[in-house]
Amino acid sequence: MQKGYWIVRVDITEPEQFKAYAAANAIALKNHGARFLARAGRFEVPEGSTRSRNTIVEFPSYQAALDCWRSPEYQAALQLRLPASAIDLVIVEGYDGPQPD
C-alpha cells in the first residue's frame, strides 16, 4: 500500500488564529497516523512560486490522507484556519516504483 502525503504551502495572515488551528488539527492528524516530514523549515525556490511556509505530512496510506482531510475533526480545525491563512494543499499518493540508478 502506498503512503499518502499532504503537500502544503501557506501564507499566514493571522498568526494567533493560526496557532489555534495548529492545535486543533493535531487531533485529526494523530487519529489518521500522520507525521510531519517537513514543517516550516528553510527552503529555496529554484523554479516556480511558493508561499512563506511549506509542510509535508506523511500518512500510512493515500486513503488515510484523504480521510483525515474529510474528517469532522479536521473540518472543524479548517474553520479556524480559513480566516487566518491562504494555502495550497495537495493530497498525493506515494510512489514505490523504479528509482534512478
N, CA, C and O atoms as a GROMACS GRO file, in nm:
protein
  404
    1MET      N    1   0.085  -0.118   0.000
    1MET     CA    2   0.000   0.000   0.000
    1MET      C    3   0.089   0.124   0.000
    1MET      O    4   0.182   0.134   0.080
    2GLN      N    5   0.060   0.217  -0.089
    2GLN     CA    6   0.139   0.340  -0.098
    2GLN      C    7   0.100   0.436   0.016
    2GLN      O    8  -0.016   0.443   0.056
    3LYS      N    9   0.199   0.506   0.064
    3LYS     CA   10   0.171   0.609   0.164
    3LYS      C   11   0.101   0.726   0.096
    3LYS      O   12   0.100   0.737  -0.027
    4GLY      N   13   0.043   0.812   0.176
    4GLY     CA   14  -0.020   0.934   0.126
    4GLY      C   15   0.048   1.054   0.188
    4GLY      O   16   0.105   1.046   0.296
    5TYR      N   17   0.041   1.166   0.119
    5TYR     CA   18   0.109   1.287   0.164
    5TYR      C   19   0.020   1.409   0.143
    5TYR      O   20  -0.052   1.419   0.044
    6TRP      N   21   0.028   1.501   0.238
    6TRP     CA   22  -0.023   1.636   0.217
    6TRP      C   23   0.099   1.721   0.186
    6TRP      O   24   0.196   1.722   0.262
    7ILE      N   25   0.094   1.792   0.077
    7ILE     CA   26   0.196   1.892   0.045
    7ILE      C   27   0.126   2.027   0.059
    7ILE      O   28   0.033   2.058  -0.015
    8VAL      N   29   0.173   2.105   0.154
    8VAL     CA   30   0.104   2.228   0.193
    8VAL      C   31   0.197   2.347   0.179
    8VAL      O   32   0.311   2.344   0.225
    9ARG      N   33   0.147   2.451   0.115
    9ARG     CA   34   0.218   2.580   0.107
    9ARG      C   35   0.124   2.684   0.166
    9ARG      O   36   0.007   2.690   0.128
   10VAL      N   37   0.172   2.765   0.260
   10VAL     CA   38   0.082   2.853   0.334
   10VAL      C   39   0.143   2.991   0.356
   10VAL      O   40   0.263   3.005   0.379
   11ASP      N   41   0.058   3.092   0.348
   11ASP     CA   42   0.088   3.227   0.393
   11ASP      C   43  -0.004   3.255   0.511
   11ASP      O   44  -0.126   3.248   0.498
   12ILE      N   45   0.053   3.286   0.625
   12ILE     CA   46  -0.025   3.311   0.746
   12ILE      C   47  -0.052   3.460   0.758
   12ILE      O   48   0.040   3.542   0.754
   13THR      N   49  -0.180   3.494   0.770
   13THR     CA   50  -0.219   3.635   0.783
   13THR      C   51  -0.256   3.673   0.926
   13THR      O   52  -0.250   3.790   0.963
   14GLU      N   53  -0.295   3.574   1.005
   14GLU     CA   54  -0.333   3.596   1.145
   14GLU      C   55  -0.261   3.491   1.231
   14GLU      O   56  -0.316   3.384   1.256
   15PRO      N   57  -0.139   3.522   1.278
   15PRO     CA   58  -0.059   3.422   1.348
   15PRO      C   59  -0.125   3.360   1.472
   15PRO      O   60  -0.114   3.240   1.493
   16GLU      N   61  -0.192   3.438   1.552
   16GLU     CA   62  -0.254   3.383   1.674
   16GLU      C   63  -0.368   3.288   1.638
   16GLU      O   64  -0.382   3.182   1.699
   17GLN      N   65  -0.448   3.324   1.542
   17GLN     CA   66  -0.557   3.238   1.496
   17GLN      C   67  -0.501   3.109   1.435
   17GLN      O   68  -0.557   3.001   1.453
   18PHE      N   69  -0.390   3.122   1.362
   18PHE     CA   70  -0.328   3.005   1.301
   18PHE      C   71  -0.276   2.908   1.407
   18PHE      O   72  -0.280   2.787   1.387
   19LYS      N   73  -0.228   2.960   1.518
   19LYS     CA   74  -0.185   2.874   1.628
   19LYS      C   75  -0.301   2.790   1.682
   19LYS      O   76  -0.284   2.674   1.717
   20ALA      N   77  -0.420   2.851   1.687
   20ALA     CA   78  -0.538   2.777   1.732
   20ALA      C   79  -0.570   2.664   1.634
   20ALA      O   80  -0.607   2.554   1.675
   21TYR      N   81  -0.557   2.692   1.506
   21TYR     CA   82  -0.577   2.589   1.403
   21TYR      C   83  -0.476   2.476   1.420
   21TYR      O   84  -0.514   2.358   1.417
   22ALA      N   85  -0.350   2.510   1.437
   22ALA     CA   86  -0.245   2.408   1.451
   22ALA      C   87  -0.272   2.318   1.571
   22ALA      O   88  -0.250   2.198   1.565
   23ALA      N   89  -0.319   2.376   1.679
   23ALA     CA   90  -0.353   2.295   1.797
   23ALA      C   91  -0.473   2.205   1.768
   23ALA      O   92  -0.475   2.089   1.808
   24ALA      N   93  -0.571   2.257   1.699
   24ALA     CA   94  -0.693   2.181   1.670
   24ALA      C   95  -0.669   2.070   1.568
   24ALA      O   96  -0.728   1.963   1.580
   25ASN      N   97  -0.584   2.094   1.470
   25ASN     CA   98  -0.565   1.992   1.366
   25ASN      C   99  -0.486   1.872   1.418
   25ASN      O  100  -0.487   1.766   1.355
   26ALA      N  101  -0.418   1.888   1.529
   26ALA     CA  102  -0.337   1.778   1.585
   26ALA      C  103  -0.422   1.655   1.614
   26ALA      O  104  -0.373   1.542   1.601
   27ILE      N  105  -0.545   1.673   1.652
   27ILE     CA  106  -0.634   1.560   1.683
   27ILE      C  107  -0.658   1.477   1.557
   27ILE      O  108  -0.642   1.354   1.560
   28ALA      N  109  -0.696   1.542   1.448
   28ALA     CA  110  -0.723   1.470   1.324
   28ALA      C  111  -0.596   1.404   1.270
   28ALA      O  112  -0.599   1.289   1.226
   29LEU      N  113  -0.485   1.477   1.275
   29LEU     CA  114  -0.360   1.421   1.225
   29LEU      C  115  -0.322   1.295   1.304
   29LEU      O  116  -0.286   1.193   1.245
   30LYS      N  117  -0.329   1.302   1.435
   30LYS     CA  118  -0.294   1.186   1.518
   30LYS      C  119  -0.388   1.069   1.491
   30LYS      O  120  -0.343   0.955   1.480
   31ASN      N  121  -0.517   1.097   1.480
   31ASN     CA  122  -0.616   0.991   1.456
   31ASN      C  123  -0.594   0.918   1.324
   31ASN      O  124  -0.641   0.806   1.307
   32HIS      N  125  -0.525   0.982   1.230
   32HIS     CA  126  -0.505   0.922   1.098
   32HIS      C  127  -0.360   0.882   1.073
   32HIS      O  128  -0.321   0.859   0.959
   33GLY      N  129  -0.281   0.874   1.179
   33GLY     CA  130  -0.144   0.823   1.170
   33GLY      C  131  -0.045   0.914   1.100
   33GLY      O  132   0.053   0.866   1.043
   34ALA      N  133  -0.070   1.044   1.103
   34ALA     CA  134   0.017   1.140   1.032
   34ALA      C  135   0.146   1.166   1.107
   34ALA      O  136   0.154   1.153   1.229
   35ARG      N  137   0.247   1.204   1.030
   35ARG     CA  138   0.372   1.254   1.089
   35ARG      C  139   0.429   1.358   0.994
   35ARG      O  140   0.419   1.346   0.872
   36PHE      N  141   0.490   1.461   1.052
   36PHE     CA  142   0.549   1.568   0.973
   36PHE      C  143   0.685   1.525   0.919
   36PHE      O  144   0.769   1.475   0.994
   37LEU      N  145   0.706   1.545   0.790
   37LEU     CA  146   0.836   1.523   0.729
   37LEU      C  147   0.910   1.654   0.711
   37LEU      O  148   1.032   1.659   0.721
   38ALA      N  149   0.837   1.759   0.685
   38ALA     CA  150   0.892   1.896   0.676
   38ALA      C  151   0.786   1.989   0.732
   38ALA      O  152   0.667   1.972   0.707
   39ARG      N  153   0.832   2.090   0.810
   39ARG     CA  154   0.736   2.180   0.872
   39ARG      C  155   0.801   2.316   0.893
   39ARG      O  156   0.869   2.340   0.993
   40ALA      N  157   0.778   2.405   0.797
   40ALA     CA  158   0.818   2.545   0.807
   40ALA      C  159   0.968   2.566   0.821
   40ALA      O  160   1.012   2.666   0.879
   41GLY      N  161   1.049   2.474   0.770
   41GLY     CA  162   1.194   2.490   0.775
   41GLY      C  163   1.245   2.579   0.662
   41GLY      O  164   1.168   2.636   0.585
   42ARG      N  165   1.377   2.588   0.655
   42ARG     CA  166   1.441   2.667   0.548
   42ARG      C  167   1.408   2.608   0.413
   42ARG      O  168   1.389   2.486   0.400
   43PHE      N  169   1.400   2.694   0.311
   43PHE     CA  170   1.375   2.645   0.176
   43PHE      C  171   1.426   2.746   0.074
   43PHE      O  172   1.445   2.863   0.104
   44GLU      N  173   1.447   2.697  -0.046
   44GLU     CA  174   1.481   2.779  -0.162
   44GLU      C  175   1.381   2.748  -0.272
   44GLU      O  176   1.322   2.641  -0.274
   45VAL      N  177   1.362   2.841  -0.362
   45VAL     CA  178   1.270   2.823  -0.473
   45VAL      C  179   1.347   2.842  -0.604
   45VAL      O  180   1.350   2.952  -0.658
   46PRO      N  181   1.411   2.735  -0.655
   46PRO     CA  182   1.487   2.749  -0.778
   46PRO      C  183   1.399   2.766  -0.902
   46PRO      O  184   1.446   2.815  -1.004
   47GLU      N  185   1.272   2.726  -0.894
   47GLU     CA  186   1.178   2.743  -1.004
   47GLU      C  187   1.038   2.761  -0.948
   47GLU      O  188   1.006   2.709  -0.841
   48GLY      N  189   0.956   2.834  -1.020
   48GLY     CA  190   0.815   2.848  -0.983
   48GLY      C  191   0.792   2.947  -0.871
   48GLY      O  192   0.872   3.037  -0.846
   49SER      N  193   0.680   2.928  -0.804
   49SER     CA  194   0.640   3.019  -0.697
   49SER      C  195   0.623   2.942  -0.567
   49SER      O  196   0.624   2.818  -0.566
   50THR      N  197   0.607   3.014  -0.459
   50THR     CA  198   0.588   2.949  -0.330
   50THR      C  199   0.508   3.041  -0.238
   50THR      O  200   0.465   3.149  -0.278
   51ARG      N  201   0.489   2.996  -0.119
   51ARG     CA  202   0.432   3.077  -0.011
   51ARG      C  203   0.536   3.082   0.100
   51ARG      O  204   0.645   3.026   0.085
   52SER      N  205   0.505   3.148   0.209
   52SER     CA  206   0.606   3.173   0.313
   52SER      C  207   0.642   3.050   0.396
   52SER      O  208   0.749   3.046   0.456
   53ARG      N  209   0.553   2.950   0.402
   53ARG     CA  210   0.581   2.827   0.478
   53ARG      C  211   0.544   2.706   0.394
   53ARG      O  212   0.451   2.712   0.313
   54ASN      N  213   0.617   2.598   0.414
   54ASN     CA  214   0.591   2.474   0.342
   54ASN      C  215   0.591   2.359   0.442
   54ASN      O  216   0.672   2.354   0.534
   55THR      N  217   0.498   2.265   0.422
   55THR     CA  218   0.487   2.150   0.511
   55THR      C  219   0.459   2.025   0.428
   55THR      O  220   0.384   2.030   0.330
   56ILE      N  221   0.519   1.914   0.468
   56ILE     CA  222   0.488   1.784   0.409
   56ILE      C  223   0.448   1.692   0.523
   56ILE      O  224   0.523   1.674   0.619
   57VAL      N  225   0.328   1.635   0.511
   57VAL     CA  226   0.276   1.546   0.614
   57VAL      C  227   0.259   1.407   0.551
   57VAL      O  228   0.198   1.393   0.446
   58GLU      N  229   0.314   1.306   0.616
   58GLU     CA  230   0.305   1.168   0.568
   58GLU      C  231   0.196   1.093   0.643
   58GLU      O  232   0.180   1.107   0.764
   59PHE      N  233   0.120   1.012   0.568
   59PHE     CA  234   0.016   0.928   0.624
   59PHE      C  235   0.046   0.782   0.587
   59PHE      O  236   0.118   0.758   0.489
   60PRO      N  237  -0.006   0.686   0.662
   60PRO     CA  238   0.022   0.546   0.633
   60PRO      C  239  -0.031   0.500   0.496
   60PRO      O  240   0.017   0.401   0.441
   61SER      N  241  -0.130   0.573   0.442
   61SER     CA  242  -0.185   0.538   0.311
   61SER      C  243  -0.246   0.663   0.248
   61SER      O  244  -0.274   0.763   0.315
   62TYR      N  245  -0.266   0.655   0.118
   62TYR     CA  246  -0.333   0.764   0.047
   62TYR      C  247  -0.475   0.782   0.102
   62TYR      O  248  -0.521   0.895   0.120
   63GLN      N  249  -0.543   0.670   0.129
   63GLN     CA  250  -0.678   0.679   0.183
   63GLN      C  251  -0.680   0.748   0.319
   63GLN      O  252  -0.770   0.826   0.347
   64ALA      N  253  -0.581   0.719   0.403
   64ALA     CA  254  -0.574   0.786   0.535
   64ALA      C  255  -0.556   0.937   0.518
   64ALA      O  256  -0.612   1.015   0.594
   65ALA      N  257  -0.477   0.977   0.417
   65ALA     CA  258  -0.458   1.120   0.391
   65ALA      C  259  -0.589   1.186   0.350
   65ALA      O  260  -0.622   1.295   0.396
   66LEU      N  261  -0.664   1.119   0.264
   66LEU     CA  262  -0.795   1.171   0.223
   66LEU      C  263  -0.892   1.173   0.340
   66LEU      O  264  -0.962   1.271   0.362
   67ASP      N  265  -0.896   1.063   0.415
   67ASP     CA  266  -0.988   1.052   0.528
   67ASP      C  267  -0.961   1.158   0.633
   67ASP      O  268  -1.054   1.211   0.693
   68CYS      N  269  -0.834   1.188   0.656
   68CYS     CA  270  -0.801   1.291   0.754
   68CYS      C  271  -0.859   1.425   0.712
   68CYS      O  272  -0.924   1.493   0.792
   69TRP      N  273  -0.835   1.462   0.587
   69TRP     CA  274  -0.886   1.592   0.540
   69TRP      C  275  -1.039   1.598   0.548
   69TRP      O  276  -1.096   1.702   0.580
   70ARG      N  277  -1.103   1.488   0.520
   70ARG     CA  278  -1.250   1.483   0.519
   70ARG      C  279  -1.311   1.464   0.657
   70ARG      O  280  -1.432   1.478   0.673
   71SER      N  281  -1.230   1.433   0.757
   71SER     CA  282  -1.283   1.400   0.890
   71SER      C  283  -1.350   1.520   0.956
   71SER      O  284  -1.312   1.634   0.929
   72PRO      N  285  -1.448   1.494   1.041
   72PRO     CA  286  -1.513   1.603   1.114
   72PRO      C  287  -1.413   1.683   1.198
   72PRO      O  288  -1.426   1.805   1.211
   73GLU      N  289  -1.313   1.615   1.255
   73GLU     CA  290  -1.214   1.684   1.338
   73GLU      C  291  -1.133   1.784   1.256
   73GLU      O  292  -1.110   1.897   1.299
   74TYR      N  293  -1.090   1.742   1.136
   74TYR     CA  294  -1.013   1.834   1.053
   74TYR      C  295  -1.101   1.945   0.996
   74TYR      O  296  -1.059   2.060   0.988
   75GLN      N  297  -1.222   1.911   0.959
   75GLN     CA  298  -1.311   2.015   0.906
   75GLN      C  299  -1.342   2.122   1.010
   75GLN      O  300  -1.359   2.239   0.976
   76ALA      N  301  -1.348   2.083   1.138
   76ALA     CA  302  -1.365   2.182   1.245
   76ALA      C  303  -1.240   2.268   1.256
   76ALA      O  304  -1.250   2.390   1.272
   77ALA      N  305  -1.122   2.207   1.250
   77ALA     CA  306  -0.996   2.284   1.255
   77ALA      C  307  -0.985   2.377   1.136
   77ALA      O  308  -0.938   2.490   1.148
   78LEU      N  309  -1.029   2.329   1.021
   78LEU     CA  310  -1.024   2.410   0.898
   78LEU      C  311  -1.097   2.542   0.915
   78LEU      O  312  -1.054   2.644   0.861
   79GLN      N  313  -1.206   2.541   0.989
   79GLN     CA  314  -1.281   2.665   1.010
   79GLN      C  315  -1.199   2.769   1.087
   79GLN      O  316  -1.220   2.889   1.072
   80LEU      N  317  -1.105   2.723   1.169
   80LEU     CA  318  -1.014   2.814   1.239
   80LEU      C  319  -0.907   2.867   1.144
   80LEU      O  320  -0.862   2.981   1.158
   81ARG      N  321  -0.868   2.785   1.048
   81ARG     CA  322  -0.761   2.824   0.956
   81ARG      C  323  -0.806   2.920   0.848
   81ARG      O  324  -0.730   3.008   0.809
   82LEU      N  325  -0.927   2.904   0.798
   82LEU     CA  326  -0.972   2.982   0.683
   82LEU      C  327  -0.951   3.133   0.697
   82LEU      O  328  -0.901   3.195   0.603
   83PRO      N  329  -0.987   3.194   0.810
   83PRO     CA  330  -0.966   3.338   0.820
   83PRO      C  331  -0.822   3.378   0.854
   83PRO      O  332  -0.790   3.497   0.861
   84ALA      N  333  -0.736   3.279   0.876
   84ALA     CA  334  -0.601   3.308   0.925
   84ALA      C  335  -0.490   3.285   0.823
   84ALA      O  336  -0.374   3.313   0.851
   85SER      N  337  -0.526   3.233   0.704
   85SER     CA  338  -0.420   3.198   0.610
   85SER      C  339  -0.475   3.177   0.470
   85SER      O  340  -0.596   3.165   0.448
   86ALA      N  341  -0.382   3.173   0.377
   86ALA     CA  342  -0.411   3.131   0.239
   86ALA      C  343  -0.319   3.014   0.211
   86ALA      O  344  -0.198   3.021   0.237
   87ILE      N  345  -0.374   2.905   0.158
   87ILE     CA  346  -0.291   2.786   0.137
   87ILE      C  347  -0.315   2.723   0.000
   87ILE      O  348  -0.416   2.746  -0.066
   88ASP      N  349  -0.218   2.642  -0.038
   88ASP     CA  350  -0.232   2.545  -0.145
   88ASP      C  351  -0.206   2.411  -0.077
   88ASP      O  352  -0.103   2.393  -0.012
   89LEU      N  353  -0.298   2.317  -0.090
   89LEU     CA  354  -0.284   2.186  -0.029
   89LEU      C  355  -0.313   2.080  -0.135
   89LEU      O  356  -0.420   2.081  -0.196
   90VAL      N  357  -0.218   1.991  -0.155
   90VAL     CA  358  -0.233   1.881  -0.249
   90VAL      C  359  -0.221   1.751  -0.170
   90VAL      O  360  -0.130   1.736  -0.088
   91ILE      N  361  -0.312   1.658  -0.194
   91ILE     CA  362  -0.303   1.525  -0.134
   91ILE      C  363  -0.257   1.432  -0.245
   91ILE      O  364  -0.322   1.420  -0.349
   92VAL      N  365  -0.143   1.367  -0.222
   92VAL     CA  366  -0.082   1.288  -0.328
   92VAL      C  367  -0.047   1.148  -0.277
   92VAL      O  368  -0.012   1.129  -0.161
   93GLU      N  369  -0.059   1.051  -0.367
   93GLU     CA  370  -0.022   0.914  -0.335
   93GLU      C  371   0.128   0.897  -0.351
   93GLU      O  372   0.187   0.949  -0.445
   94GLY      N  373   0.189   0.823  -0.258
   94GLY     CA  374   0.332   0.796  -0.265
   94GLY      C  375   0.367   0.710  -0.386
   94GLY      O  376   0.279   0.653  -0.451
   95TYR      N  377   0.495   0.700  -0.413
   95TYR     CA  378   0.547   0.625  -0.528
   95TYR      C  379   0.639   0.517  -0.479
   95TYR      O  380   0.724   0.542  -0.394
   96ASP      N  381   0.622   0.396  -0.532
   96ASP     CA  382   0.705   0.284  -0.490
   96ASP      C  383   0.760   0.209  -0.611
   96ASP      O  384   0.781   0.088  -0.606
   97GLY      N  385   0.784   0.281  -0.720
   97GLY     CA  386   0.832   0.219  -0.843
   97GLY      C  387   0.984   0.233  -0.858
   97GLY      O  388   1.054   0.264  -0.763
   98PRO      N  389   1.031   0.210  -0.980
   98PRO     CA  390   1.175   0.218  -1.008
   98PRO      C  391   1.232   0.356  -0.973
   98PRO      O  392   1.165   0.458  -0.985
   99GLN      N  393   1.358   0.356  -0.930
   99GLN     CA  394   1.428   0.478  -0.893
   99GLN      C  395   1.550   0.494  -0.984
   99GLN      O  396   1.597   0.396  -1.043
  100PRO      N  397   1.602   0.615  -0.994
  100PRO     CA  398   1.725   0.635  -1.073
  100PRO      C  399   1.839   0.552  -1.014
  100PRO      O  400   1.847   0.533  -0.893
  101ASP      N  401   1.925   0.503  -1.099
  101ASP     CA  402   2.041   0.426  -1.053
  101ASP      C  403   2.147   0.515  -0.994
  101ASP      O  404   2.252   0.466  -0.951
   0.00000   0.00000   0.00000
